[in-house]
Amino acid sequence: MLATIGTKELKQMILGAVEQIRNKHRYLSELDSATGDGDHGTTILRGMNSLAKLLDETATTGLKDLLYELGWAMLGVDGGSTGPLLGSLLMGMSDATEGKDVLTCQDVAAVFTGGLANVRKQTKAQVGDKTMIDALAPAIDALQQEAEAGPDILTALQKAAEAAEAGAVSTKDLQARFGRAKNLGERTIGHQDPGATSMALHTMADQTGNKIAKDYGIGIPYPKQTFHVKGMDNVDWGMKDRLSRIFNLKSGNTIMLAFDHGYIMGSTAGLERLDLAIPPLIPYIDVLMATRGALRAAIAPNYNKPVALRCSAGSSVLKDDMSSEVIGVNIEDAIRMNASCMAIQTFIGSNGECSSINNLVKTIDAGNRYGIPTLGVVAVGKEMARTTKYFLLATRMLAEFGAQIIKTYYCDEFEKITAACPVPIVIAGGKKLPESDALKMAYNAIQQGASGVDMGRNVFQAESPVAMIQAIRAIVHEGETPEKAFDLYNSLKNA
């Protein structure tokens, strides 16, 4: 049960709505093309992206001020009535939070009621007029009824989402009476209203199985295992042997050096000459993560380091949609390369979601036949929000498919990600950060349950890559604080 919510939970709800629209904006435009000008999806996506940007940048902590800022951001979105109406909703909700730091279930109902009242000042539309009101008003009615029945906010939001979805679907049987669609008259009957549909998607943001609060058992250790790699007690001997090469027996963690960027980005800064950039770093890492082409052409085999072999291949950065990948390395070549694990990129929530999952499960099946683990990589498409909710979904899915290791990005409440994932998680370094920030990220991830790091640009683009990889090693395997690791970095860099 969730009895109260504050600013943190509100932000999660807004980001959940952003994620829903990013996933469905094309569908919304398709709906709009039947009765309007076909731009509802792109317009509301613009608005949602502006809200996500604001949440990422704002220092505002109060409920009232945050909703006010979000409302102003939405009011500034060009393109029809979408921006003004959603902005009015948020501004009305802001007024209704006056003097409140947290909201009870009844408060939540009152806040949404205040938002609806403000929307009604901007439009004369009523239920039955084939507008967003057909989803919003029933949702708030359901919210009020649940608030009177009990204190659980999650239950109330779920009932509101169900009512909003039913309201949106009901617009198929209605004739439009507002906006450009009203000019089509009876021809609008049979088409679902895009505004009502997008409103339903907003209210469904917390009905996708990842609710605002769950019991993740934070602080409760996993049961003791005979094998030192999380969740791998029951795999075969050969797979355990390969996992033992990846994960340090003493610390239980791993340091992977990712230099597979060229498979989509070409000659990345810092990796122009693989034969010069990588060898000085090898003594301080546990695993080489690379493509077969880079390894065979530029890295001598006598370093005897385990390999996380990039086995998926796809579009370059020149494409807007990079989610359509294929299996680029078969199991026979992975065996010839003596791979300790096979890395497959997945695109949960993107257009290529199903095909990337197909790549993953086929590789898992092939790896299981020969005792080679699969590293499932969580890629975040340009349209996806890097939220706790998203990573909870994606990492758990990959583990349930059978991936033995998961690579994902660090995010807020990362301890939930690692607690909910039954196999080891290693974090991606992502874009280049200041060295001190990258070390803090590595430290926080390990402290919150990560089993290692898989860093690339934050190593080979550092001012001193060799010093940086040793500082990372001090955190991952020796438990040093980020401050001491940064001191080590500076001393090695200046030596």
Secondary structure, 3 states (H helix, E strand, C coil): CCCEECHHHHHHHHHHHHHHHHHHHHHHHHHHHHHCCCCHHHHHHHHHHHHHHHHHHCCCCCHHHHHHHHHHHHHCCCCCCHHHHHHHHHHHHHHHCCCCCCEEHHHHHHHHHHHHHHHHCCCCCCCCCCCCHHHHHHHHHHHHHHHHHCCCHHHHHHHHHHHHHHHHHHHHHCCCCCCHHHHHHHHHCCCCCHHHHHHHHHHHHHCCCCCCCCCCCCCCCCCCCCCCCCCCCCCCHHHHHHHHHHCCCCCCCEEEEECCCHHHHCCCCCCCCHHHHCHHHHHHCCEEEECHHHHHHHCCHHHCCCEEEECEECCCCCCCCCCCCEECCCHHHHHHCCCCEEEEEECCCCCCHHHHHHHHHHHHHHHHHHCCCEEEEECCCCCCCCCHHHHHHHHHHHHHHCCCEEEEECCCCHHHHHHHCCCCEEEECCCCCCHHHHHHHHHHHHHCCCCEEEECHHHHCCCCHHHHHHHHHHHHCCCCCHHHHHHHHHHHHHC
